[in-house]
Amino acid sequence: MEKLLTVPQSPGVYLMRNAQGHIIYIGKAKNLKSRLSSYFKSGSHDAKTTAMITKITDFDYFLTATENDALALEANLINQYKPHYNILLKDNKSFPYLKITNTTIEITRRVCSSQGRAHRARNSPTYFGPYFNGIWAKDLMDTLYDLFPLERAGKNKLKPINDCLGDVKAFLRGEKEFNARETLTEKMNRAAELEQFEIAIRYRNGISFLDKLKERTITQVGRDLNLDIFAHATSGEVVVFSVLTVRAGKLIGIHNYSETISIEDDLLESFIRQYYLTHPEPDQVLLDAKQGVKKKLLDMAMANAKEYLETSIEKIKFKQEFTIGACKELGKLLGIPAPKKIECFDISHTHGTETVASMVAFIHGVPERKLYRKFKIRSHTKNDDYLSMREVISRRLNRTEWDYPDLIVLDGGKGQLSTVMALNPKIAVIALAKENEEIFTPNSSDPIILPKRSYALRLLQRIRDEAHRFANDYRKKLHQKNRV
């Protein structure tokens, strides 16, 4: 590429694009020119890299002041664009934390990603957690309520009655467990003597919770240490990352993330960068240890990663076939590149009135609900699905601020497809007729009928059913509102 001649020898981030202009890979480099040139030199590349290179038609790049700046920018761009050939942090679980400000304690699943010690401003919130694997945030909130002068301020929020937040933080760091147990035991006995048995049971549950916390204490690492231990195991096309979480010297648990292997040179490094975009930083991150309790913790994380890989590899492969594999099959069937983004449209009405439409979006075969949209039909009041579909597709195509999909799926048959194709869309469009699951395309009068076990058909059915559900929900809410 002639473009390579003008690339500077500076640190930065590069974005590889395919023929459709889609970003398929994002990488960092200490020397952009050297790194980018290496892709286009003849030589030995692994299968994943070779497959990616054949799809590259252009690239962009951003200069950064340092390599560390490139690391941060790369992680944020990967999180934003989710390129096909990058390791992606796809786990959708968001574990709860306790967020303590100067005035409240609350459960939250959204945390500041710069919660490292260097970033903690005087008035910034403090986060404790995440809480999972039997140590639940709600149980912890109930225990805090019973131990300290706090009052309820909502479903998952407490407010201090006096200046007790310092003691609360000390407890969460593991400095007041023994006194806490004595306090709850005394309250339990007093409630039992007064025959307040429900309250006594609550205190007993709090004591059990404290015992559970104590069982997981790792005394050798320090009672106030927050530590994340990372390990990973790979086999063929699959990689599993295990994160072992220690908070306030307690082993909170281990969580696993699985993914197909990308072309990343350092799988673990890429994963960790993305992990801390959505998790607060602990006091220490452990990747290597030679001896002692930290070595045992690292071995535990590694054993967990290997076990999860061995027991889950078939499930992981099936998931990939069910999503990304289905997109590839669908693209091959239609003679287009595997569609990354698919949008599906459905029409719903109440006996010919209150006509609405839905748009749902799937990315790599997985629902992306933040991209869902709903429409009221404005152009007519007739019971005409064709006119309604034409209107909603026209309105969608005019919304140029929304990224266009690679494929549009219509809930309907030849009629819906013909009326939409009259708009001359520059996007691949098909229609799926529900009665016989026939797939209609613009280039053939005969429908495509796939076997019921086809992953491509199952994907189309999932996205069609989701569009149908979303349209019906909106129509029912609108109908109820109009009735009121």
Buried (B, 14 or more C-beta within 10 A) or exposed (E): EEEEEEBEEBBBBBBBBBEBEBBBBBBBBEBBBEBBBEBEEEEEBEEBBEEBBEBBEEBEBBBBEEEEBBBBBBBBBBBEBBBBBBBBBBBEEEBBBBBBEEEBBBBBBEBBBBBEEEEBEEEEBBBBBBBBBEBBBEBBBBBBBBBBEBEEBEEBBBEBEEEBBEBBBEBBBBBBBEEBBEBBBEBBEEBBEEEBEEBBEBBBBBBEBBEBBEEBBBEEBBBBBBBBBBBBBBEEBBBBBBBBBBBBBBBBBBBBBBBBBBBBEEBBBBBBBBBBBBBBBBBBBBBEBEEEEBEEBBEBBBBBBBBBBEEBBEEBBEBBBBBBBBBBBBBEBBEBBBBBBBBBBBBBBEEEEBBBBBBBBBBBBBBBEEBBBBBEBEBEEEEBBBBBBBBBBBBBBEEEEBEBBBBBBBBBBEBBBBBBBEEEBEBBBBBBBEEEBBBBBEEEEEBBEBEEEBBBBBBBBBBBBBBBBBBBBBBBEBBEEEEE
